[in-house]
Amino acid sequence: MKGQTLAEALKSTFVLLVIVLCLVAGYLIYDKVMGNPINFEGGNREGHQLQGNYLGIIYKGGLIVPLLMAVNLILITFVIERYIMLWRAKGRGNLNAFVRNIRDLLNADKIEEASKLCDKQRGSLANVLKAGLHRYRDLQNDKTLMNDQKVLALQKELEEATALELPVLSQNLVILSTIASISVLIGLIGTVLGMIRAFGALATAGAPDALALATGISEALINTAFGITGSTLALIFYNYYQTRVDSMTFKIDEAGFSLSQTFASSLKK
């Protein structure tokens, strides 16, 4: 329990640290890179950006832009983190070939060799099967339980091992789904603020303030673009990783069922 509590605390700390660092990085990029005076006419970043200078255009998006940049940096960070973790969870070799080899070893009653193969394969599927194999031989030699009870005990062991692996597979996916929802909403907030500024320029007495009008429209469009981009990418990667998790879960369930069936068949011999 202490080990699990420590692991959960470290994971929470990692997530919090990533969010804080991305917020700081987003603001620094916005202020120091996008807001660099060389991107604007006369070196004044309160004036017009240079013709065709996209950094200056983005800077004119307003103070919502660094927040959206931070959200996109968080997205990139956890996309990379999920890719690494799911790659590690897959193990070292082909999963279908691994399951076939395990099944062949079990049919030959080579439990120890199958356990060593799990150590070589690694990953979530191998961890679940290894937990089942640890109970496999003990249950075979147990004279106090009926055959049906032995099968149920093995299935329970496999279910408990699976329950420990599933949170690792789906960890931090909620962050991607949250970004998919809030990124476009944050962008809309920036869009509304930009349009308020634009209409404010139109409402001024006499000739409209062209600079304020252009700034307001720019702010609206830049925030819309950042928000939609972040939301779209988050949704794509969330669905991609969720599909991989579902596929891995299916393989774990399939392998566990195969192990239980092989065990039940061995008891009848």
C-alpha positions as CSV (number, residue, x, y, z in Angstrom):
1,M,0.0,0.0,0.0
2,K,2.8,2.4,0.9
3,G,4.5,1.7,-2.5
4,Q,1.2,2.3,-4.4
5,T,0.6,5.6,-2.4
6,L,4.1,6.8,-3.2
7,A,3.7,5.9,-6.9
8,E,0.4,7.8,-7.1
9,A,2.0,10.8,-5.3
10,L,4.8,10.8,-7.8
11,K,2.4,10.6,-10.8
12,S,0.4,13.5,-9.4
13,T,3.5,15.6,-8.8
14,F,4.7,14.8,-12.4
15,V,1.4,16.0,-13.9
16,L,1.4,19.2,-11.7
17,L,5.0,19.9,-12.6
18,V,4.3,19.5,-16.3
19,I,1.4,21.9,-16.2
20,V,3.3,24.5,-14.3
21,L,6.3,24.3,-16.6
22,C,4.2,24.5,-19.7
23,L,2.4,27.5,-18.4
24,V,5.7,29.3,-17.7
25,A,7.1,28.2,-21.1
26,G,4.0,29.3,-22.9
27,Y,4.2,32.8,-21.4
28,L,8.0,33.1,-22.0
29,I,7.6,32.1,-25.7
30,Y,4.7,34.5,-26.1
31,D,6.6,37.4,-24.4
32,K,10.2,36.8,-25.5
33,V,9.8,35.2,-28.9
34,M,6.4,36.4,-30.3
35,G,6.7,39.8,-28.6
36,N,10.3,40.5,-29.6
37,P,10.4,44.1,-30.8
38,I,12.2,43.0,-34.0
39,N,8.8,41.5,-35.1
40,F,7.2,45.0,-35.2
41,E,7.5,48.2,-37.1
42,G,9.8,50.6,-35.4
43,G,10.6,48.1,-32.7
44,N,7.4,48.9,-31.0
45,R,5.4,45.8,-30.2
46,E,2.3,47.9,-29.4
47,G,2.2,48.9,-33.1
48,H,1.8,47.0,-36.3
49,Q,3.7,43.8,-36.9
50,L,6.1,43.6,-39.8
51,Q,4.5,42.6,-43.1
52,G,4.3,38.8,-43.2
53,N,5.8,38.3,-39.8
54,Y,3.7,35.5,-38.3
55,L,5.4,35.8,-34.8
56,G,4.1,39.3,-34.5
57,I,0.7,38.3,-35.8
58,I,0.5,35.6,-33.1
59,Y,1.5,38.1,-30.4
60,K,-1.4,40.3,-31.4
61,G,-3.7,37.4,-30.4
62,G,-3.6,38.8,-26.8
63,L,-3.1,37.3,-23.4
64,I,-5.2,34.3,-24.0
65,V,-2.5,33.1,-26.5
66,P,0.1,32.1,-23.9
67,L,-2.6,30.1,-22.1
68,L,-3.4,28.3,-25.4
69,M,0.2,27.7,-26.1
70,A,0.6,26.2,-22.6
71,V,-2.3,23.9,-23.3
72,N,-0.8,22.8,-26.6
73,L,2.6,22.2,-24.9
74,I,0.8,20.1,-22.2
75,L,-0.8,18.2,-25.1
76,I,2.5,17.5,-26.8
77,T,4.1,16.4,-23.5
78,F,1.4,13.8,-22.7
79,V,1.2,12.6,-26.2
80,I,4.9,11.7,-26.0
81,E,4.5,10.3,-22.5
82,R,1.6,8.1,-23.5
83,Y,3.5,6.8,-26.6
84,I,6.4,5.8,-24.5
85,M,4.3,4.2,-21.8
86,L,2.2,2.2,-24.3
87,W,5.3,1.2,-26.2
88,R,6.7,-0.2,-22.9
89,A,3.4,-1.8,-22.0
90,K,3.4,-3.7,-25.4
91,G,6.6,-5.5,-24.5
92,R,9.6,-6.5,-26.5
93,G,8.1,-8.8,-29.1
94,N,5.0,-9.5,-31.2
95,L,2.1,-10.1,-28.8
96,N,0.3,-12.7,-31.0
97,A,3.5,-14.7,-31.4
98,F,4.1,-14.4,-27.6
99,V,0.6,-15.7,-26.8
100,R,1.0,-18.7,-29.2
101,N,4.4,-19.6,-27.6
102,I,2.9,-19.4,-24.1
103,R,0.0,-21.7,-25.2
104,D,2.4,-24.2,-26.7
105,L,4.5,-24.3,-23.5
106,L,1.4,-24.7,-21.4
107,N,0.2,-27.6,-23.6
108,A,3.6,-29.2,-23.0
109,D,3.2,-28.5,-19.2
110,K,6.4,-26.3,-19.3
111,I,5.2,-23.7,-16.7
112,E,8.7,-22.6,-15.7
113,E,9.7,-22.0,-19.3
114,A,6.5,-20.0,-19.9
115,S,7.3,-17.9,-16.9
116,K,10.8,-17.2,-18.2
117,L,9.3,-16.2,-21.6
118,C,7.1,-13.7,-19.7
119,D,10.2,-12.2,-18.1
120,K,11.8,-11.9,-21.6
121,Q,8.7,-10.4,-23.2
122,R,7.9,-7.9,-20.4
123,G,4.9,-5.5,-20.7
124,S,1.4,-5.6,-19.3
125,L,0.3,-8.8,-21.0
126,A,3.4,-10.6,-19.8
127,N,2.9,-9.3,-16.3
128,V,-0.7,-10.6,-16.2
129,L,0.2,-14.0,-17.6
130,K,3.2,-14.3,-15.2
131,A,0.9,-13.7,-12.2
132,G,-1.4,-16.4,-13.5
133,L,1.5,-18.8,-14.1
134,H,2.7,-18.3,-10.5
135,R,-0.7,-19.8,-9.3
136,Y,-0.9,-22.3,-12.1
137,R,1.5,-24.9,-10.7
138,D,0.4,-24.4,-7.1
139,L,-3.3,-24.9,-8.0
140,Q,-2.4,-28.0,-10.0
141,N,-0.8,-29.6,-6.9
142,D,-3.5,-28.4,-4.5
143,K,-5.5,-31.3,-3.2
144,T,-7.8,-29.3,-1.0
145,L,-9.8,-27.6,-3.8
146,M,-12.2,-29.0,-6.3
147,N,-11.4,-28.5,-10.0
148,D,-14.0,-25.8,-10.4
149,Q,-12.6,-24.0,-7.4
150,K,-9.1,-24.2,-8.8
151,V,-10.3,-22.7,-12.1
152,L,-12.1,-19.9,-10.3
153,A,-9.0,-19.2,-8.2
154,L,-6.9,-18.9,-11.3
155,Q,-9.4,-16.6,-13.0
156,K,-9.5,-14.4,-9.9
157,E,-5.7,-14.1,-9.9
158,L,-5.8,-13.1,-13.6
159,E,-8.5,-10.5,-12.9
160,E,-6.6,-9.0,-10.0
161,A,-3.4,-8.8,-12.1
162,T,-5.4,-7.2,-15.0
163,A,-6.9,-4.7,-12.6
164,L,-3.4,-3.6,-11.6
165,E,-2.3,-3.1,-15.3
166,L,-5.3,-1.3,-16.7
167,P,-4.7,2.0,-14.8
168,V,-1.2,2.1,-16.2
169,L,-2.5,1.8,-19.7
170,S,-5.2,4.4,-19.4
171,Q,-3.3,6.8,-17.1
172,N,-3.3,10.5,-18.2
173,L,-5.7,9.8,-21.1
174,V,-8.2,12.0,-19.2
175,I,-5.8,14.9,-19.7
176,L,-6.0,14.5,-23.5
177,S,-9.8,14.3,-23.3
178,T,-9.9,17.3,-21.1
179,I,-7.7,19.3,-23.5
180,A,-10.0,18.2,-26.4
181,S,-12.9,19.9,-24.6
182,I,-11.4,23.0,-23.0
183,S,-8.9,24.1,-25.8
184,V,-11.6,25.2,-28.1
185,L,-13.5,26.9,-25.2
186,I,-10.4,28.8,-24.2
187,G,-10.0,29.8,-27.8
188,L,-13.6,31.0,-27.9
189,I,-13.0,33.2,-24.9
190,G,-10.1,34.8,-26.7
191,T,-12.3,35.2,-29.8
192,V,-15.0,36.9,-27.8
193,L,-12.5,39.3,-26.2
194,G,-11.0,40.1,-29.6
195,M,-14.4,40.8,-31.1
196,I,-15.2,43.1,-28.2
197,R,-12.1,45.0,-28.9
198,A,-12.9,45.2,-32.6
199,F,-16.4,46.4,-32.1
200,G,-15.1,48.8,-29.5
201,A,-12.9,50.3,-32.2
202,L,-15.9,50.6,-34.5
203,A,-17.9,52.4,-31.9
204,T,-15.4,55.2,-31.3
205,A,-16.5,58.7,-32.3
206,G,-15.4,59.8,-35.7
207,A,-13.2,57.6,-37.8
208,P,-12.7,54.1,-36.4
209,D,-9.3,53.3,-34.9
210,A,-7.8,51.1,-37.7
211,L,-5.1,49.7,-35.4
212,A,-7.4,48.8,-32.6
213,L,-9.8,47.2,-35.1
214,A,-7.1,45.2,-36.7
215,T,-5.7,44.1,-33.4
216,G,-9.2,43.0,-32.2
217,I,-9.8,40.9,-35.3
218,S,-6.3,39.4,-35.1
219,E,-6.8,38.5,-31.5
220,A,-10.1,36.8,-32.4
221,L,-8.8,34.8,-35.3
222,I,-5.5,33.8,-33.6
223,N,-7.3,32.5,-30.5
224,T,-9.8,30.6,-32.7
225,A,-7.0,29.0,-34.6
226,F,-5.0,27.9,-31.6
227,G,-8.1,26.6,-29.8
228,I,-9.4,24.5,-32.7
229,T,-5.9,23.2,-33.5
230,G,-5.3,22.0,-29.9
231,S,-8.8,20.5,-29.6
232,T,-8.5,18.6,-32.9
233,L,-5.1,17.2,-32.1
234,A,-6.1,16.2,-28.6
235,L,-9.2,14.4,-29.9
236,I,-7.2,12.6,-32.6
237,F,-4.5,11.4,-30.2
238,Y,-7.1,10.5,-27.4
239,N,-9.0,8.3,-29.8
240,Y,-5.8,6.7,-31.1
241,Y,-4.4,5.9,-27.7
242,Q,-7.8,4.7,-26.4
243,T,-8.0,2.3,-29.4
244,R,-4.5,1.0,-28.5
245,V,-5.6,0.5,-24.8
246,D,-8.7,-1.3,-25.9
247,S,-6.7,-3.5,-28.2
248,M,-4.2,-4.3,-25.4
249,T,-7.1,-5.0,-22.9
250,F,-8.7,-7.4,-25.4
251,K,-5.4,-9.3,-25.8
252,I,-5.0,-9.5,-22.0
253,D,-8.5,-10.9,-21.6
254,E,-8.0,-13.3,-24.5
255,A,-4.7,-14.6,-23.2
256,G,-6.2,-14.9,-19.7
257,F,-9.2,-16.9,-21.0
258,S,-6.8,-19.1,-23.0
259,L,-4.7,-19.7,-19.8
260,S,-7.8,-20.6,-17.8
261,Q,-9.1,-23.0,-20.5
262,T,-5.7,-24.7,-20.8
263,F,-5.6,-25.0,-17.0
264,A,-9.1,-26.5,-16.9
265,S,-8.2,-29.0,-19.6
266,S,-5.0,-30.0,-17.7
267,L,-7.1,-30.8,-14.6
268,K,-9.3,-33.3,-16.6
269,K,-6.3,-35.3,-17.8
